[in-house]
């Protein structure tokens, strides 16, 4: 995808959105509720109202929230925010939004107060929504802020696999809901962020209420702009519209709309989005960048100019090269971010191919001592095996890069989503760890290093093992009667290498060193026997040319027998009981 097509896709998405019945059905329910609750009932003093509508023949529903027209002129529409710390322990616990990278956030105080006033009713409604699909949550003005909070409340209870149950939130003329902490916590979950569409007209002052006014565009975001956007924004004028997803671009555009708006911000009359939506629905965008070729701008800048004109902030802004360059940089940064976005599912087939190659290598080297020693000793094995080693190194690096990033992404998630993610992907991660970590151990000891487990082991292996133990995936079965194909402890060969080093101490060390070596080997023997008894170690270790048999047992057999004659592993090996291990 080119950078100019990335930006121009905003108008394509806008066309799709405004031509669908979803947007119109959402506004129709809002206007019906607004008319019934407030416009035709001026004595109604309730600051917020909501209603469930069933406009579809299927199980779908629309839940609409509207705030009183007077609500925007009194204490509710203030800039104060309440922090997530202040909400902890209360009935309004939104702590589930917090993530490891963004543990703290703040939300508009007025929106929280309105949500709290409906808490009992929404709690009861929440229990009834599992069967609704599609489920649209919509709202106008501060009702849109409450709709966003309710949507987040619902998203917390939806599994990563249940995409069909995920609600869509559509707001009209809603002010920003929270600070950067909220924005980034939601942005960490792409499935959450994509659930929100915010419609804002250049004639409606409410969406821009929490943006500090500026005297023209200065090219930078004022520090006083503590409120930040999230989700997708459909910005529109009475003649055109365009969609924007990059948060800082949305903020800059809203500021530009604010600075040139002729609408007075006092009064805050209810803005009717119906006529604009109807006009936009019947409009067909037939614009290209060729008409701008004489202005000496790039295709990307031309696309930006078309979108600015679509939302009613052309003219002076489109001739401001500083503004255009700033927006261009936003687009490029967004393009880089999307290009580098990690999509685990997208690469899964390639990862399976790399794993299959390693499995072939493991089988091909079985009769030559196993893949661990063949990988470690570059010159050993058949010519085909040695030739394949470079390919194995390549596959090893690809797999490790993938799983390191996978683990890092999972670590960012909140505990609940982290658990769901682990369950979905951990089987593959466990197979990867058991197959690939021995190769990393081989490289570590080839360099003359010691104590891999404490000083050389990568954090992503530790976390994969920790999650496996926690979720009991691939755990040891009590009734197993057959050896596993992959040794369950991926650090097994590191313990073998340490046993080889320790065995030298029996032969060459001082009395004190020999005693220490003997104790260490007793521990090693107990460890190996525990794996053998539970059939948790591969038969590969008993191949005559394996590191375990050739480098440890055969080379140090006499030293081991003389010092560890009572060790169960010594009896097991000396009596060749391993020949029946399968």
Buried (B, 14 or more C-beta within 10 A) or exposed (E): EEBBEBBBBBBEBBBEBBBEEBBBBBBBBBBBBBEBBBBEEEEBEEBBBBBBBEEBEEEBBBBBBBBBBBBBEEEBBEBEBBBBEBBEEEEBEBBBBBBEEBBEBBBBBBBBBBBBBBEEEBEEBEEEBEEBBBBBBBBBBBBBBBBBBBBBBBBBEBEBEEEEBBBBBBBBBBBBBBBBBBBBBBBBBEEBBEBBBBBBBBBBBBBBBBBBEBEEBEEEBEEEBBBBBBBBBBBBBEEBBBBBBBBBBBBBBBBBBBBBBEBEEEEBEBBBBEEBBEBBBEBEBEBEBEEBEEEEBBBBBBBBBBBBBBBBBBEEBBEBEEBBEBBBEBBBEBBEEEEEEEEBEEBEEEBEEBBEBBBEBBEBBBEBBBBBBBBBBEEBBEEEBBEBBEEBEEBBEBBBEBBBBBBEBBEBBBEEBBBBBBBBBBBBBBBBBBBBBBBBBBBBBEEEEEEBEEEBBBEBBBBBBEBBEEBEBBEBEEEEEEBBBBBBBBBBBBBBBBBBBBBBBBEEBEEEBBBBBBEBBBBBBEBBBBBBEBBBBBBBBBBEBBBBBBBBBEBBBEBBEEBBEEBBBBBBBEEEEBEEBE
